Amino acid sequence: MVTARHRQARADRCGLDAETFSNEYPNVIREISTQRRAIGRPRLLTRDMVIDAAIEIGLAAISMKRLAEHLGVGTATLYQYVGSRDELLKLAAARQVSSLDMEETDDLHWSKFLVIFAQAIQEQLVQQPQIIVQFIDAGLGPEVELEVAERFLQAMVARGFTPEEALNIQMHIGALAIAGAVAICRERASRARGRSSTARVQAALTHYAPEELPLIRRHAEHYSTEAETMLARVIAPLIERIARERGEELPGD
């Protein structure tokens, strides 16, 4: 028969309070109690936190291992929030595109709004070139593109355009912004290797006989246009054409 003295002696050996654990199996109770506390532990991350961290690191350089180290968790933990690196890239790219900075544009003339819209797209793509890859691969999904288009259409309809006119303009503006971003990324990559685009063209011309490519030789400086200002140059004629078709005069700077 187990007496109170036996229970107290056993409790003393286990470092327990006999009054709290008055049955004969204090170790079992202690283990069960510890397990229950662990099961209820809250998660330290959210999917939004994971996506934000990926954007902070940079989509071009992201890896699940690097992201895990950045967040201070194990790599396996990340897979509770995203299924793969590809899924992470798609989510992060979609977040970037859908969060275009278009604040304080309500009072702008449509011509100024077009420039800011195009610049916002170009800036996002230049900052995160991986978005271009996702766009080409249809990885962003139509939802993101539709949301951006809807924002643009609402802004242009509010400025007197029909939805059809606005959609046609949006297609042109988007194409120019993407082209401008690709040109900038290409130029920066070239300079990182020690050569500008102009230097690359001049070097390439040495591979041809002097009589070959005569027109390119005479206008080589125009062939390698300044990438950083390309968007402004190509968007200006589009805006002027739209103004002519509407019978409007563009506001001054």
Wavefront OBJ file of the C-alpha trace (Angstrom):
o trace
v 0.000 0.000 0.000
v 1.281 3.447 -0.996
v 1.180 5.825 1.945
v 1.423 9.622 2.006
v 5.032 9.222 3.166
v 5.843 7.111 0.084
v 4.203 9.680 -2.197
v 6.158 12.526 -0.609
v 9.444 10.628 -0.892
v 8.783 9.908 -4.562
v 7.787 13.515 -5.174
v 10.960 14.744 -3.485
v 13.075 12.586 -5.784
v 11.273 14.007 -8.845
v 11.342 17.598 -7.630
v 7.533 17.817 -7.498
v 4.921 18.991 -5.071
v 3.162 15.936 -3.673
v -0.049 17.905 -3.084
v -0.167 18.919 -6.739
v 0.750 15.469 -8.089
v -0.871 13.196 -5.540
v -1.182 10.146 -7.808
v 1.474 7.512 -8.250
v 2.768 8.643 -11.716
v 4.036 12.217 -11.454
v 6.570 11.762 -14.290
v 3.823 10.775 -16.728
v 1.750 13.808 -15.813
v 4.761 16.102 -16.208
v 5.510 14.741 -19.685
v 1.904 15.045 -20.850
v 1.717 18.602 -19.555
v 4.884 19.595 -21.450
v 3.610 18.082 -24.698
v 0.342 19.971 -24.507
v 2.123 23.316 -24.151
v 4.225 22.619 -27.260
v 1.217 21.728 -29.396
v -0.453 25.053 -28.721
v 2.576 27.191 -29.685
v 1.553 29.949 -32.163
v 3.233 30.308 -35.554
v 5.875 32.999 -35.850
v 5.318 33.801 -39.558
v 2.543 34.617 -41.979
v 2.494 34.182 -45.743
v 2.566 37.979 -46.156
v 5.722 38.158 -44.033
v 7.381 35.530 -46.229
v 6.434 37.373 -49.430
v 7.579 40.731 -48.040
v 10.932 39.232 -47.067
v 11.385 37.774 -50.557
v 10.771 41.197 -52.104
v 13.206 42.779 -49.652
v 15.959 40.337 -50.629
v 15.249 40.684 -54.350
v 13.459 38.195 -56.556
v 16.409 37.619 -58.877
v 18.611 36.426 -56.010
v 16.037 34.644 -53.892
v 16.373 31.038 -52.772
v 14.439 29.179 -50.125
v 17.614 28.684 -48.092
v 18.554 32.351 -48.221
v 15.013 33.410 -47.363
v 14.934 31.024 -44.398
v 18.218 32.451 -43.097
v 16.877 35.984 -43.541
v 13.770 35.140 -41.514
v 15.661 33.098 -38.931
v 13.733 29.883 -39.502
v 14.420 26.474 -40.974
v 13.934 25.952 -44.693
v 11.251 23.348 -44.019
v 9.223 25.979 -42.167
v 8.846 28.057 -45.337
v 7.063 25.219 -47.091
v 4.208 25.641 -44.623
v 3.498 28.959 -46.354
v 4.574 28.480 -49.998
v 4.787 25.255 -51.934
v 7.939 26.021 -53.904
v 10.357 28.724 -55.009
v 8.348 29.172 -58.216
v 5.170 29.763 -56.244
v 7.006 32.248 -54.039
v 8.266 34.145 -57.101
v 4.784 34.303 -58.593
v 3.261 35.578 -55.356
v 5.993 38.170 -54.840
v 5.874 39.351 -58.454
v 2.101 39.654 -58.303
v 2.373 41.646 -55.072
v 4.823 44.065 -56.688
v 2.792 44.624 -59.837
v -0.523 45.048 -58.040
v 0.991 47.627 -55.665
v 1.979 50.196 -58.301
v 2.558 53.569 -56.666
v -0.147 55.750 -58.222
v -0.957 57.971 -55.271
v -1.759 61.672 -55.704
v -2.582 61.378 -59.412
v -6.305 62.199 -59.270
v -5.848 65.846 -60.267
v -3.339 65.247 -63.058
v -4.110 65.827 -66.728
v -4.422 62.555 -68.624
v -1.114 63.160 -70.426
v 0.740 63.501 -67.121
v -1.084 60.492 -65.725
v 0.058 58.358 -68.672
v 3.685 59.274 -68.053
v 3.479 58.500 -64.328
v 1.652 55.214 -64.972
v 4.295 54.108 -67.488
v 7.129 55.183 -65.200
v 5.586 53.278 -62.271
v 5.451 50.063 -64.305
v 8.981 50.544 -65.611
v 10.364 51.258 -62.143
v 8.788 48.118 -60.686
v 10.241 45.974 -63.470
v 13.699 47.517 -63.209
v 13.779 47.038 -59.441
v 12.617 43.427 -59.762
v 13.638 42.092 -63.215
v 12.321 38.659 -62.260
v 8.829 40.087 -62.761
v 9.609 40.372 -66.489
v 10.425 36.668 -66.583
v 7.216 35.859 -64.726
v 5.256 38.046 -67.148
v 6.735 36.302 -70.193
v 6.000 32.909 -68.642
v 2.422 33.975 -67.815
v 3.356 33.363 -64.205
v 1.647 36.457 -62.808
v -1.758 35.139 -63.713
v -4.518 37.079 -65.483
v -5.943 38.327 -62.184
v -3.011 40.661 -61.564
v -3.034 42.037 -65.105
v -6.792 42.571 -64.949
v -6.543 44.426 -61.631
v -3.886 46.781 -62.994
v -5.886 47.332 -66.184
v -9.023 48.085 -64.164
v -7.226 50.761 -62.155
v -5.952 52.343 -65.359
v -9.337 52.234 -67.093
v -11.113 53.819 -64.144
v -8.571 56.643 -64.069
v -8.847 57.298 -67.809
v -12.661 57.059 -67.934
v -12.752 59.650 -65.150
v -10.726 61.874 -67.499
v -13.214 61.635 -70.355
v -12.065 58.553 -72.279
v -14.286 55.636 -73.210
v -13.325 52.229 -71.779
v -12.409 51.077 -75.295
v -10.113 54.068 -75.841
v -8.551 53.626 -72.423
v -7.902 49.923 -72.971
v -6.203 50.602 -76.304
v -3.985 53.231 -74.675
v -3.179 50.927 -71.762
v -1.929 48.259 -74.143
v 0.426 50.756 -75.809
v 1.631 52.212 -72.511
v 2.269 48.774 -71.021
v 4.284 47.662 -74.035
v 6.429 50.808 -73.963
v 7.037 50.504 -70.211
v 8.111 46.871 -70.524
v 10.412 47.716 -73.437
v 11.944 50.564 -71.451
v 12.520 48.323 -68.437
v 14.185 45.641 -70.564
v 16.463 48.267 -72.135
v 17.519 49.612 -68.736
v 18.131 46.141 -67.279
v 20.151 45.187 -70.358
v 22.235 48.357 -70.197
v 22.942 47.930 -66.484
v 23.919 44.298 -66.983
v 26.244 45.346 -69.798
v 27.891 48.033 -67.669
v 28.291 45.542 -64.830
v 30.411 43.489 -67.233
v 32.524 46.548 -68.002
v 30.970 47.748 -71.267
v 28.194 50.147 -72.190
v 25.804 49.366 -75.027
v 27.602 51.898 -77.224
v 30.935 50.205 -76.569
v 29.431 46.813 -77.378
v 28.075 48.089 -80.697
v 31.405 49.638 -81.645
v 33.195 46.403 -80.760
v 30.702 44.365 -82.778
v 31.230 46.549 -85.862
v 34.897 45.562 -85.930
v 33.757 42.054 -86.861
v 32.454 43.357 -90.199
v 34.276 44.653 -93.242
v 34.401 48.481 -93.496
v 31.887 48.491 -96.352
v 29.367 46.370 -94.460
v 26.502 47.837 -92.424
v 27.070 51.380 -93.767
v 23.858 52.869 -92.374
v 24.428 51.467 -88.910
v 27.987 52.800 -88.937
v 26.785 56.311 -89.771
v 24.102 56.258 -87.098
v 25.620 54.020 -84.454
v 25.166 56.664 -81.765
v 21.395 56.580 -82.366
v 21.312 52.791 -82.445
v 22.516 52.686 -78.853
v 20.138 55.209 -77.340
v 20.250 56.166 -73.678
v 18.179 53.476 -71.985
v 17.289 55.528 -68.909
v 15.476 58.161 -71.006
v 14.070 55.887 -73.695
v 10.581 55.697 -72.202
v 10.159 59.469 -72.135
v 11.210 59.710 -75.789
v 8.925 56.979 -77.110
v 5.880 57.912 -75.046
v 5.863 61.568 -76.145
v 4.741 60.857 -79.760
v 1.951 58.605 -78.462
v 0.640 61.336 -76.174
v 0.830 63.911 -78.965
v -1.146 61.631 -81.307
v -3.847 61.063 -78.688
v -4.146 64.813 -78.128
v -4.487 65.461 -81.881
v -7.202 62.825 -82.205
v -9.089 64.448 -79.330
v -8.579 67.949 -80.682
v -6.822 69.020 -77.494
v -3.773 71.071 -76.712
v -1.404 69.547 -74.208
v -0.696 71.509 -71.036
v 2.750 73.003 -70.615
v 5.310 71.646 -68.220
l 1 2 3 4 5 6 7 8 9 10 11 12 13 14 15 16 17 18 19 20 21 22 23 24 25 26 27 28 29 30 31 32 33 34 35 36 37 38 39 40 41 42 43 44 45 46 47 48 49 50 51 52 53 54 55 56 57 58 59 60 61 62 63 64 65 66 67 68 69 70 71 72 73 74 75 76 77 78 79 80 81 82 83 84 85 86 87 88 89 90 91 92 93 94 95 96 97 98 99 100 101 102 103 104 105 106 107 108 109 110 111 112 113 114 115 116 117 118 119 120 121 122 123 124 125 126 127 128 129 130 131 132 133 134 135 136 137 138 139 140 141 142 143 144 145 146 147 148 149 150 151 152 153 154 155 156 157 158 159 160 161 162 163 164 165 166 167 168 169 170 171 172 173 174 175 176 177 178 179 180 181 182 183 184 185 186 187 188 189 190 191 192 193 194 195 196 197 198 199 200 201 202 203 204 205 206 207 208 209 210 211 212 213 214 215 216 217 218 219 220 221 222 223 224 225 226 227 228 229 230 231 232 233 234 235 236 237 238 239 240 241 242 243 244 245 246 247 248 249 250 251 252 253
